[in-house]
Amino acid sequence: MAYKKDICVQTTFETLIFEINNFAATVTLNRPETKNAMNFKMVAELYSIFTSLRENRDIRAIVLRGANGTFCSGGDIKEMRENTVPAHDSGVNLDAMLRACNTASQVIIACIEGAALGGGFGLACVSDIAIASTTAQFGLPEVRLGIAPAFISPFVIDRLGFTRARELMLTGRRFNGIEAQHYGIAHVVCAPEDMEKTLQEQLDMLRQCAPGAIAAIKELLFAVNGQPLDATVAYRANLLNTLRAGVEAQEGMLSFVQKRPPQWSNPTE
């Protein structure tokens, strides 16, 4: 079983650093002078990456992190104060970008250090695996600026639940990585100096996971969530039968019987 190594995606950006290492892409928010605040350009570039990689099965994980030890301080307040926030242009629309991240075919891993505020908080809420430093600072400060976390609100409520979301949105209270794990935002918490080790542990687990199955499961999660069982039973049966008959599943089951690693566990070969 061979996977192509051709990556058809833009690699040079104005507000991001994009790197590919084996089966994982790393996207670093790179506006350190603003603590990586998201401006319209960054939103557009993130949207471009998520949509460009959607059909790419060579990339199993997309790691999101921020330059200079800060994840994201939120939206660019100066730009927001002077410009109408676009609601329909998907190229620079925050909602479109968050949807693209949320439903990406890859596992989205957020490495959260420093601030994860406002839009950065929203970005954490659409990750599949969030690793938070114990010293990270989370919060929804919009109410203290006279605005509301409007675009990110559905994703925040989905992640936190209605009761906790209303408290955090209405107070703007900040909290650390340990509390973020307690609230269900972060899945893993580590000391700041252990971030790289913790990230590598997550990537090592994904090395064992089949690329096509990852994409299929991401689609499955959103197809069945909140739906009546009877409404999705045919879809679920068809998905399992389609995957079972495929080359990837046949290799996975054969490798299990033969007590050897599946071919995708060595993506450099």
Phi, psi and omega in degrees: 000119182243139176248137181298150177252004179281122181250108182268077181209145176299140183241352180244127184225160180278324186244001184228156168248124184243126181223149175238127177230103181063242184262008182237138172257141176244127178244115181253120175294124192230066169230064188300335179293342177244017186056040176061037174297143182274116171261179182300323181295317180295318178301316180295320181289322175297316178302318180298318181293311182298319181286325180292327183270357189304319182264006184271117181264355174288331180261115181262337183222144171239116181267125178253129177208174181241151179288152173059034173075015176233128181291290180194126182276003179115205177280158178286105186297319180298314179294320180293323182293330187259351186224147172291135178286123183293135181251343187237336181282104187295339181295329181231020182269123184298320180299316180297320179295315180295322176297318180296321177292314183301320185254016179304152181284347181261167172281120180268118179249119177261123175259106192254110175237153179064225186273139168226083188243151174052240180300328176294324173299315178299320179296321176298325184286345177254013175274155176276323177227120178249121175255121183244137169291147177300333183264002178298153179239117179256150175177162177240084189277003186306318183299331180279352177256001181083016179234190181226152176282061193295306183295320186276350188305315181298323182286323177294314180297320180297323182281317188267331193092155188296317186296311180290322181299317182295321179297314183288322179293323187275345180249334185072016183297140177261153180208162187266183184295327179295316177294324179300322176292320179298324181277352179092009177280311180263142177266327183227138177237139181215163173295151182307321183287350181258009184301313183295318179297317181293319176300316181296325177298320178293318180294324178297323176294319182291338176300330181276353187262136183290132183302313181293325179292323177302311181298319181293322180290322177300318178294318180301316182305314183280335179287326186259342184299123177078002182263149175298147182304315183297333183286340185241000186298320180294318178300316183293319179294317180296320179298313181297317181293322178295314179294317182303324182276352185280164182299320184296312181294322178298320176294318180297315181290323178295318180296326177295314180296320182277359178056051178222160178292144175292157186298330183287349179286350176235070188292347179277347182280000000 
